[in-house]
Amino acid sequence: MTDYREILRLAGMGLSRTSIGVALGYSRNTIADVLRRAQIKELEPPVPDDMGDRELADLLFPEKAKDQNQRMPDYEKVHKELGKKGVNLTLLWEEYCNECRQVGEIPYAYTQFRVYYHRFIQTTKATMHLNHKPGENMEVDWAGQTTAIVDRVTGEIIHAYVFVATLPCSQYSYVEAFLNREQESWTVAHIHAFEFFGGTTRILTPDNLKTGVEKTNWRNPSINKSYNELAEHYGCAVIPARVRKPKDKPSVEGTVGTISTWIIAALRNRTFFSLAELNEAITEKLQAFNERPFQKKPGSRLTAFLEDEKEYLQPLPKERYELAVWQNLNVGFNYHVYVDKNYYSVPYEYIQQKVDVRVTVSTVEVFYNNLRVCSHPRYHGKPVHYATMPEHMPDKHKAHTEWNAERFLSWAQSIGDNTKIVISSILSSHKIEQQGYRSCIGVLKLADKHGAKRLEAACEKALTYTPSPSYKNIDAILKSGSDKAEKQKQVKRHMDESHSFIRGAEYYGRKK
C-alpha cells in the first residue's frame, strides 16, 4: 500500500515532488496525484494522529475502498497445487479469478497474488511440494549396511544386500533384501518397487553403479542397456546422480540412514534361515516405518503418499517387464553365436561381425547396429544344442539340412544289420546329432568303392573290436582286406563242420 501519510509529511517539509518520489520510491505522477487529492479534500499536513492509514486511503481514494471486499486466496491450497506437474502461479491465479467472478467477489491482481503467496511461503516455511513434484521421481540405491541369513546345513553366514527406493515428495519408501547386487537383482528390485507403489514415476535417479550406468559422464552418461530397456518399458527416464554428489538424491540417502536404524538394526538380534523369511520381517518393519508419524509436520509417509502422490503416478504397463541381459558377441565362422552353452545361428553375412545379443528367459535375439536380424527360442540345460535356421546358411550348406538320422538308418539297413548298428552308434556318440552326419556319409559311401557285402562284413568285424566303430576303423578294415580274410575263415570253418559226419581211419582199424 502507498504510504500517503509519509508523502504528505515530506510535502509539508517543502520537498519537491521529484525529491519525495526519489526518497520513497514512487513515481512523480503518483506523488502529484496524492497531493492533488489532498488539496481537493482540504487536507493539510501533518495528518492528524487519530486518522489511521486505511481511513486516510479511503479519504483520498474512495473508489479503492471496494478493495476491502477482495477475496484472499487459499494459499495453503495454492501451495499444494503448485506441487503438481505443469501447474504454475499464473494458471492458479486465473482459476482464482474465475472463482471470484462466479460468486461476485473481486480478485487480487496478479502482482498482489504473487506478493501474498511469497509472504505465505516465508511465514509457513512450506517448501516440500516446491522441491519435489508428486509422481515425478524415484530415487534408488543399495544401503551401505548389509544384513544376513544363516545356512541351515553348514551354519554359514550369508550376507544380504538391501535395496531402497524412495519417492521424494512423500518420502514413501520400499525396501527389499537380495543375495547379490547383480543386474538381475537390480532389475527385479525395481519391478517390485513399482508394483509396491502401484505405479511408476517419470524419472529414475540411481547412483553410478555398473548395473545402472555403464560410463559416467557429467553431460552425457552412458546408461546400462538392460536398465535403459527397463526404464523404457515402464515409461521412465534415467537421470543418474552425479559422481560424489549425494545431494542429487538426498531423499534416498536420508532414507538409507533411517532404514539402517529402524529396519536393519532393529532386526540385528533375529536369525533368518532364508531370504524369503528375511524379506517377510523387512516388510513388517517397512510398514511400521512408513506409518511412523512425521516429527515436524502432521501425517506420515503413508498418508502423504495416499493424499498427495499416489494419484500422480503413471499406471503400470499391462505386462510385467521380462528381465533381459545384453551381451556383445562375435559371430563365428560357422555363423553361430555362443550363448549359455548353446549355439544360435545368425545370417552368414554377419560372420566375424560384432553383434548385440538380448537374452531373456524364453528368447535369444540378435541385433546388428540396433537392427534385429534374427530371433530364436532359448534352450536350457543339457545337452548342447545347435539352433540353426536354413535361411541363415550359405547355399552350399543348405543341402545338409535334407539329411536326418532316419534317412541314414534307412540307408544303412539296406546294406545290412551290422551297418545299421555302426551308423546308429556314430549318431549317438556325438552330443549334437548333426556332428556325426559327415562320418555317416563317409561310411555309407564306402559301399560305392568296395561293395555293399564287403562294407557289411567290415562293419561286422569292427563290432567285434569295439561297440562304437568309427569311419577310420571301417575304412582301415576294407583297405587291409581283413574283411575278406575273415570271410575265408568263415567258409573254411563251415566246410569243416559240413564234413564232420565222415568216419575217420580209426573206424576202419587203420592207423593214422
C-alpha positions in Angstrom: 0.0 0.0 0.0 1.2 3.5 -0.8 2.4 5.4 2.3 0.1 8.5 1.9 1.0 9.8 5.3 4.7 10.0 4.6 4.1 11.7 1.2 2.1 14.4 3.0 4.7 14.8 5.7 7.5 15.3 3.3 5.4 17.7 1.2 4.8 19.7 4.4 8.6 20.0 4.8 8.8 21.7 1.4 10.4 18.9 -0.6 9.6 18.8 -4.3 7.6 16.0 -5.9 10.7 14.6 -7.6 12.6 14.5 -4.2 9.7 12.9 -2.5 9.5 10.2 -5.3 13.2 9.5 -5.0 13.0 9.3 -1.2 10.0 6.9 -1.1 10.5 5.1 -4.4 7.3 6.3 -6.1 6.8 7.9 -9.4 6.4 11.7 -9.8 2.9 11.2 -11.1 1.9 9.2 -8.0 3.2 12.0 -5.7 1.3 14.6 -7.8 -1.9 12.6 -7.7 -1.8 12.2 -3.9 -1.1 15.9 -3.3 -3.8 17.0 -5.7 -6.4 14.8 -4.0 -5.2 16.1 -0.5 -5.8 19.7 -1.8 -9.3 18.8 -3.0 -10.1 17.3 0.3 -8.6 20.3 2.1 -6.3 18.0 4.0 -3.2 19.9 5.2 -0.1 18.2 6.6 0.6 16.9 9.1 -2.1 14.3 9.1 -4.0 14.0 12.4 -2.7 11.2 14.6 -6.2 9.9 15.2 -6.6 9.2 11.4 -5.4 5.7 10.5 -3.7 4.7 7.3 -6.9 2.9 6.0 -9.0 5.9 6.8 -6.6 8.2 5.1 -6.5 6.0 2.0 -10.3 5.9 1.9 -10.5 9.7 2.1 -8.0 10.3 -0.7 -9.1 7.4 -3.0 -12.7 6.4 -2.1 -13.1 4.4 -5.3 -10.5 2.0 -4.0 -12.4 1.3 -0.8 -14.2 -1.6 -2.6 -10.9 -3.5 -2.4 -11.9 -4.4 1.1 -14.3 -6.9 -0.5 -11.4 -8.6 -2.2 -11.2 -12.3 -1.6 -8.0 -13.6 -0.1 -6.8 -16.8 -1.9 -6.4 -20.0 0.0 -2.7 -20.1 -0.2 -2.3 -23.4 1.5 -4.3 -24.9 -1.4 -2.3 -22.8 -3.9 0.9 -24.2 -2.4 -0.3 -27.8 -2.6 -1.5 -27.4 -6.2 1.9 -25.9 -7.2 3.5 -29.3 -6.5 1.5 -30.9 -9.3 3.1 -31.4 -12.7 2.7 -28.5 -15.1 0.9 -26.2 -12.6 2.2 -22.6 -12.1 1.1 -19.4 -10.3 -0.3 -17.9 -13.5 -2.7 -20.8 -14.0 -3.7 -20.8 -10.3 -4.3 -17.0 -10.4 -6.6 -17.4 -13.4 -8.6 -20.1 -11.7 -8.8 -17.9 -8.6 -10.1 -15.0 -10.7 -12.8 -17.3 -12.3 -13.9 -18.5 -8.8 -14.2 -14.9 -7.6 -16.3 -13.8 -10.6 -18.7 -16.7 -10.1 -19.6 -15.5 -6.6 -19.4 -11.8 -7.3 -16.2 -11.1 -5.4 -13.2 -9.0 -6.5 -9.9 -10.9 -7.1 -6.5 -9.5 -6.4 -4.3 -8.5 -9.3 -1.7 -11.0 -10.4 1.1 -8.9 -8.8 -0.7 -8.8 -5.4 -1.5 -12.5 -5.8 2.2 -13.3 -6.1 3.2 -11.0 -3.2 0.8 -12.5 -0.8 1.9 -16.1 -1.8 5.5 -15.3 -1.2 4.6 -13.9 2.2 2.8 -17.2 2.9 5.9 -19.1 2.0 8.1 -17.1 4.2 5.8 -17.3 7.2 5.0 -21.1 6.9 8.3 -22.3 5.6 6.3 -24.6 3.3 8.8 -25.8 0.7 8.3 -29.6 0.3 6.0 -29.6 -2.7 8.0 -26.9 -4.4 11.2 -29.1 -4.3 9.6 -32.4 -5.3 6.6 -32.7 -7.5 4.4 -35.8 -6.8 4.9 -38.8 -9.0 7.9 -37.1 -10.6 10.9 -39.0 -9.3 12.0 -42.3 -7.7 15.5 -42.3 -6.1 17.1 -45.8 -5.7 20.2 -47.1 -4.1 21.8 -50.0 -2.2 22.1 -49.5 1.6 25.7 -49.4 2.8 24.9 -51.6 5.7 24.1 -55.3 5.0 22.0 -57.9 6.8 22.5 -61.7 6.8 20.9 -65.1 6.6 22.2 -68.4 8.0 22.6 -71.6 6.1 20.7 -74.3 7.9 23.1 -77.1 6.9 26.5 -75.5 7.3 25.7 -72.6 9.6 27.5 -70.3 7.2 26.5 -66.6 7.4 25.5 -65.3 4.0 25.4 -61.5 3.5 22.2 -59.9 2.1 22.2 -56.5 0.4 19.3 -54.1 1.0 17.7 -52.2 -1.9 15.9 -48.9 -1.1 13.6 -46.9 -3.3 12.1 -43.6 -2.1 9.5 -41.1 -3.6 11.0 -37.7 -2.6 7.6 -35.9 -2.4 6.0 -38.1 0.2 9.2 -39.9 1.4 7.2 -43.2 1.0 9.8 -46.0 0.7 10.2 -49.6 -0.5 12.9 -52.0 0.9 13.9 -55.5 -0.1 17.0 -57.7 0.5 18.9 -59.6 -2.1 21.8 -62.1 -2.0 23.8 -60.1 -4.6 23.8 -56.7 -6.4 24.0 -58.1 -9.9 21.9 -57.0 -12.9 19.1 -59.4 -12.2 18.7 -58.4 -8.6 18.8 -54.7 -9.6 16.1 -55.2 -12.2 13.8 -57.3 -10.0 14.1 -54.8 -7.2 12.8 -52.0 -9.5 9.9 -54.2 -10.7 8.9 -55.0 -7.1 9.2 -51.3 -6.1 6.9 -50.1 -9.0 4.4 -52.8 -8.0 4.6 -51.8 -4.4 3.9 -48.2 -5.2 1.2 -49.2 -7.6 2.6 -47.0 -10.5 5.7 -45.6 -12.0 7.5 -42.2 -11.8 8.7 -40.2 -14.7 12.3 -40.1 -13.6 14.7 -42.7 -12.0 17.7 -41.4 -10.1 20.2 -44.2 -9.4 23.8 -43.9 -8.2 26.6 -44.5 -10.7 26.8 -48.3 -10.2 27.5 -50.5 -13.2 24.1 -52.1 -13.2 22.7 -48.6 -13.7 25.3 -46.6 -15.5 28.0 -48.2 -17.8 30.1 -45.0 -18.2 29.9 -41.9 -16.0 29.8 -38.6 -17.7 28.5 -35.3 -16.3 26.9 -34.2 -19.5 26.0 -37.5 -21.2 26.3 -40.6 -19.0 26.0 -44.0 -20.8 23.1 -45.9 -19.2 23.3 -49.6 -18.9 21.4 -51.2 -21.8 19.3 -53.6 -19.7 18.5 -50.8 -17.2 17.5 -48.4 -20.0 15.3 -51.1 -21.5 13.6 -51.5 -18.1 13.0 -47.7 -17.9 11.5 -47.6 -21.4 9.1 -50.5 -20.6 7.8 -48.5 -17.6 7.9 -45.1 -19.3 10.7 -43.6 -17.2 13.8 -41.6 -17.9 17.0 -42.4 -16.2 18.9 -39.4 -14.8 21.7 -40.7 -12.6 23.2 -38.7 -9.8 26.5 -37.0 -10.4 29.6 -38.7 -9.1 30.2 -37.9 -5.4 27.1 -35.7 -5.3 24.8 -37.3 -2.7 22.6 -34.2 -2.7 21.4 -35.2 -6.2 19.4 -37.9 -4.4 19.0 -36.6 -0.9 15.8 -38.4 -0.1 17.1 -41.9 -0.6 20.4 -41.0 1.1 18.5 -39.9 4.1 16.1 -42.8 4.0 19.0 -45.3 3.8 20.4 -43.9 7.1 17.0 -44.1 8.7 16.2 -47.5 7.4 19.6 -48.7 8.7 18.3 -47.8 12.1 14.6 -48.7 12.0 14.8 -51.9 9.9 18.3 -53.3 9.6 19.5 -52.5 13.1 16.1 -53.4 14.5 16.5 -57.0 13.1 20.1 -57.4 14.3 19.2 -59.9 17.1 17.0 -62.1 14.9 18.2 -65.1 12.9 16.9 -65.9 9.5 17.4 -69.1 7.5 16.1 -67.9 4.1 15.8 -64.8 2.0 12.0 -65.1 2.0 12.0 -65.2 5.8 14.2 -62.1 6.0 12.1 -60.1 3.5 8.9 -61.0 5.4 10.4 -59.4 8.5 11.6 -56.4 6.5 8.1 -55.9 5.1 6.7 -55.8 8.7 9.3 -53.2 9.7 8.8 -51.3 6.5 5.1 -50.9 7.1 5.7 -49.5 10.6 8.4 -47.2 9.2 6.0 -45.8 6.5 3.3 -45.3 9.1 5.5 -43.6 11.7 4.3 -40.0 12.2 6.5 -37.1 10.9 8.2 -35.2 13.7 7.7 -31.6 12.3 4.5 -31.9 10.3 1.2 -33.8 10.5 0.7 -37.2 9.0 3.1 -39.9 7.9 4.9 -41.2 4.8 1.9 -43.4 4.1 -0.7 -40.6 4.5 1.4 -38.2 2.4 1.7 -40.8 -0.3 -2.0 -41.6 -0.4 -3.1 -38.0 -0.2 -0.5 -36.2 -2.3 1.3 -38.5 -4.6 -0.4 -41.8 -5.5 -2.8 -40.4 -8.0 0.0 -38.7 -9.9 2.0 -41.9 -10.6 1.9 -43.3 -14.1 -0.1 -46.5 -14.4 1.8 -49.8 -14.6 2.1 -51.4 -18.1 -0.2 -54.4 -18.8 2.7 -56.8 -18.9 5.4 -57.1 -16.4 8.9 -56.4 -17.7 10.8 -59.6 -18.7 14.4 -59.5 -17.5 16.8 -59.2 -20.4 20.6 -59.5 -20.4 22.6 -57.9 -23.2 25.9 -59.4 -24.5 28.2 -58.1 -27.2 29.4 -61.2 -29.1 31.4 -62.1 -32.2 29.7 -64.3 -34.9 31.8 -67.4 -35.6 32.9 -68.8 -38.9 30.0 -71.3 -38.5 27.6 -68.3 -38.5 26.5 -69.1 -34.9 26.8 -67.2 -31.6 27.5 -69.0 -28.3 25.1 -68.2 -25.6 24.9 -70.0 -22.3 26.4 -73.3 -23.7 24.2 -73.3 -26.7 24.7 -72.2 -30.3 22.3 -69.9 -32.2 22.5 -69.2 -36.0 22.9 -65.7 -37.5 22.6 -64.9 -41.2 26.0 -66.0 -42.7 26.6 -62.4 -44.0 27.4 -61.4 -40.4 30.3 -63.8 -40.0 33.1 -62.2 -37.9 30.9 -59.2 -37.0 30.2 -57.9 -33.6 26.5 -58.2 -32.7 24.4 -57.4 -29.6 22.5 -60.4 -28.2 19.5 -59.9 -26.0 18.9 -62.9 -23.8 15.6 -63.4 -21.8 14.2 -66.5 -20.1 12.4 -67.5 -23.3 14.2 -65.9 -26.3 17.6 -65.1 -27.8 17.5 -62.0 -30.1 20.5 -60.8 -32.2 20.9 -57.2 -33.2 23.3 -55.5 -35.5 23.6 -51.7 -35.4 20.4 -51.7 -33.3 18.5 -53.6 -36.0 17.2 -57.1 -35.1 18.5 -59.7 -37.6 17.1 -62.9 -36.0 15.4 -64.4 -33.0 15.4 -68.0 -31.5 13.6 -69.7 -28.7 16.1 -70.1 -25.9 17.3 -73.6 -24.9 18.1 -74.6 -21.3 20.0 -77.4 -19.8 22.0 -80.2 -21.4 23.0 -81.4 -24.0 24.5 -78.6 -26.0 22.0 -77.5 -28.7 22.5 -76.1 -32.2 19.6 -73.8 -33.2 20.2 -73.4 -36.9 17.7 -71.8 -39.3 18.1 -72.9 -43.0 17.7 -69.3 -44.3 20.9 -68.3 -42.3 23.0 -70.9 -44.2 25.1 -70.4 -47.4 23.6 -72.2 -50.4 26.2 -74.9 -50.4 25.4 -75.8 -46.7 21.6 -76.0 -47.2 21.8 -79.4 -48.8 22.9 -80.9 -45.5 19.6 -79.9 -43.9 17.9 -82.6 -46.0 19.7 -85.2 -44.0 18.5 -86.7 -40.7 19.0 -89.7 -38.6 16.1 -91.6 -40.1 17.5 -91.3 -43.6 20.9 -92.5 -42.6 19.5 -95.5 -40.7 17.2 -96.4 -43.6 20.2 -96.3 -46.0 22.3 -98.4 -43.6 19.5 -101.0 -43.2 19.5 -101.5 -47.0 23.1 -102.7 -46.7 22.8 -104.8 -43.6 22.1 -105.1 -39.9 25.7 -104.6 -38.9 26.0 -101.4 -41.0 22.9 -100.1 -39.3 24.3 -100.8 -35.9 27.5 -98.9 -36.8 25.6 -95.9 -38.2 23.4 -95.8 -35.1 26.5 -95.9 -32.9 28.1 -93.0 -34.7 25.0 -90.8 -34.4 24.6 -91.5 -30.7 28.3 -90.9 -30.0 28.0 -87.1 -30.6 26.4 -84.6 -28.3 24.9 -82.9 -31.4 23.4 -85.4 -33.8 24.4 -83.3 -36.8 28.1 -83.6 -35.8 28.0 -87.2 -36.9 26.5 -86.7 -40.3 29.8 -86.5 -42.2 31.0 -89.7 -40.6 27.8 -91.5 -41.5 28.1 -90.3 -45.2 31.7 -91.4 -45.3 30.9 -94.9 -44.0 27.9 -95.4 -46.3 29.8 -94.1 -49.3 32.4 -96.9 -48.8 29.8 -99.2 -50.4 30.3 -97.5 -53.7 34.0 -98.3 -53.7 34.1 -101.7 -52.1 30.6 -103.0 -52.5 27.8 -103.5 -50.0 28.8 -107.0 -49.0 32.3 -106.0 -48.1 31.0 -103.0 -46.1 28.6 -105.2 -44.2 31.5 -107.6 -43.4 33.8 -104.8 -42.4 31.1 -103.4 -40.0 30.6 -106.9 -38.5 34.4 -107.3 -38.0 34.7 -103.8 -36.5 31.9 -104.5 -34.0 33.9 -107.5 -32.6 36.6 -105.0 -31.6 34.6 -102.1 -30.2 30.9 -101.3 -29.7 31.5 -97.8 -31.2 33.4 -98.2 -34.5 34.4 -95.0 -36.4 34.8 -94.3 -40.1 38.5 -94.8 -39.8 38.0 -98.3 -38.3 35.8 -99.4 -41.2 38.0 -97.8 -43.8 41.1 -99.5 -42.4 39.5 -102.9 -42.4 38.4 -102.5 -46.0 41.8 -101.2 -47.2 43.7 -104.1 -45.4 41.3 -106.7 -46.8 40.9 -108.2 -43.4 37.2 -108.4 -44.1 38.0 -110.9 -46.9 40.3 -113.0 -44.7 37.6 -113.2 -42.1 35.2 -114.3 -44.8 37.6 -117.1 -46.0 38.0 -118.3 -42.4 34.2 -118.5 -42.0 33.9 -120.5 -45.3 36.7 -123.0 -44.2 35.1 -123.4 -40.8 31.8 -124.0 -42.5 33.3 -126.7 -44.8 34.9 -128.5 -41.9 31.7 -128.5 -40.0 29.8 -129.8 -43.0 32.1 -133.0 -43.3 32.2 -133.9 -39.6 29.9 -136.9 -40.3 32.6 -138.8 -42.4 34.2 -141.8 -40.5 37.9 -141.4 -39.7 40.8 -144.0 -40.1 40.3 -145.4 -36.6 36.8 -146.6 -37.6 38.3 -148.9 -40.2 41.1 -150.2 -38.0 43.8 -148.4 -39.7 46.4 -146.3 -38.2 46.6 -142.7 -38.9 
